[in-house]
Amino acid sequence: MKKPAPKLLIDIGHPAQVHCFKNIYWDLCKEGFEIKVTIKDKEITKTLLDEYEIPYETLSKKKQSRFLKILELPLIMLRYARLMLAFKPDVVLCRLSIHSVWMGRLFGAYIIALADTEHTKKLDFLTSRYVHLKLTGTSYTRELGANHYKFPSILELLYLHPKRFTFDVTKINTEYLNKKIAIIRFVSWGAHHDIGESGISDKHKLDLVQELNKKYTVLISAETELSTELEAYRIEIPVGSIHHYMKYSSLYIGEGASMASEAVCLGTPAYYINTLQVGYIEEQARYGLVKSYRNSNLFMTEIREDLENNLNWYDSEQYKNYISRQIDCTTLLTWTIQNVPISEASMHKAINSI
């Protein structure tokens, strides 16, 4: 009798997670896995999945109010429970989301969760204890209890590791070829971990663009509305092309940690401006690959100096050193999903051998 195909349920709560999980999805489909993807319809999540031709089921629409997000949680749990009952996954892969962890555990799935953001302590308290296997990069500074393993890499390298990402110059619009590009990223500040945090002030946003215009072609990526002056710089490209633009660009400046880290992984000098500090940015800063600021005034003072000095703080040899120390974590994740349940000895052996 033929053994049934193993079933994997991937839960995506943010567009960046599409990138994190896409190679795992494709690799395990080739290995015969039956896979379902669930999403929260947030920003460009659907657009990305459609572009990658990955089918999905929508659990919820984006809510602006945090109160409405909490109010909707029971409905999301119910929808997820129905899907669990119908699909009966062997493994759930997620980012410590409440519905996937609680319902996954309730219906007997093996739960593998990734984390890279230390400040989500309250959410982690509600979920991490129920996860069978917790995986983070070595730069992650918190401990998540039993079955928490750290690997020498970061989640952005699930899709930007040299073994996974190949720059394609044809993705770049011809109008930008042979130009020095600077990419700026503004976030919406609507996530639960953004409460009380801040980045580049509104005044400094315009000042920054005016400074960069002296040497660069400025492209802005933004989760929110822009002023009339800044809207003219908004980048209009297929969403799946952004990493090719980041690789091609000469400079990245932004309020989001993930995109700053992506720039680092692609060898582009990066600036991160946010009062919220995360372990992987701090590690990359120690390599001299990103400058991190909690103060918008200090950032503006130093960026002006750095532009005058042609970013001479950046060391490409340090980038090569950094990348050489990072494993292809997609290989680790696909092996892990294929071999659950996994003993502590086997997990350590896998991390050290990839």
C-alpha positions, 0 to 999 in steps of 0.5 A: 500500500502506497504511503500517503504524502506528508502534509504541511500547513504553512501560516503567513502573517506578513508579506516578508514571510512569503519570501521566507517560506517560498523556497521551503514550499517549492523544495518540499513540493518537489519532494512530494509533500502536500502543502496548504498556505494560509494568510492574513490579507495584509499589504502585498501578501496576496500580490506576492503569492500570486506572482509566485503562483503559490495557492493560499487560503485567506483567514482574515483581512487587514484591520487598522484598529488593534481592538478589531484585530483582537475582536477577530481572533476567535473567528480566525481560530475557528477558520483555522480549526476547520481547515485543520480538520479538513486538511489534517496536516502532519506539520505546521510551520509558522512564526509563533502566531496564536491561531496556528500554534494553539489550533495546531497543538489542539489537532495533533500537528507537529509545530515548527516555529521561527522567530527573530524579533525579541520584543514580541515577549507577550505573544511569545509567552502565549505560544512558545510553550506549545511549540514542538520545535523553535528555531532562531538565528544565533543573533537572537538574544532571548531564550524560548525554553525547551526545544529552542535551537539557534542556527548560524544564519538569519531568516532573511537568508532563507531567500537571500543566501547566495545559494538561493538568490541570483541577481537578474539585471533584467528585473531593473527598469532600463531608466535606472540602469547605469545610475546610482540608486538609493532606496528608502523604506518607510513603515506604517507603524501599525504592527503590535510591536510598533507601539511607542516606537518611532523612526525618521521624523516627517521633516527629516524625510523630506530633508533626507530625499533632498540630500540624497538627490545630490548624488543618487536617484531616489526610490521610496518604498512605503507601507503608508501614504506619502506627502505630495513631495515624496509621492513622486519618488514612490517606486512602482515595480513588480513586488517580486523584483524589490530584492533585485533593486536592493542588490543593484542599489548603492544605498539603503535607508529605512525604518524596517529591520527586515529590509535593512537586514535584506540590504546587508545580505545583498551587500548594500550599505544600510541604515536602520532608523528605529527606536526598536532594536533587534539582535540580527541588526546589532550583529550586522552592525558589529560587522560594520554592514549597517548603521543603526540609529534610535534618534532621527536627529543623530541619523541626519547629522551622520548621513550628511557626513557619510554622503560627503565621504562617499560612505567610506565606513562600509567594508566589502571584505567584512560583507564577504566574511559575514556571508561566509559564516551564514548557513543556507537555512532553507536546507536546514528547514526542509530537512527538519520538516522531512524528519520530524520528530527530531531528537536534540542530538540530531538537531544539533548535528544537522545545524553543524553539518549544513 
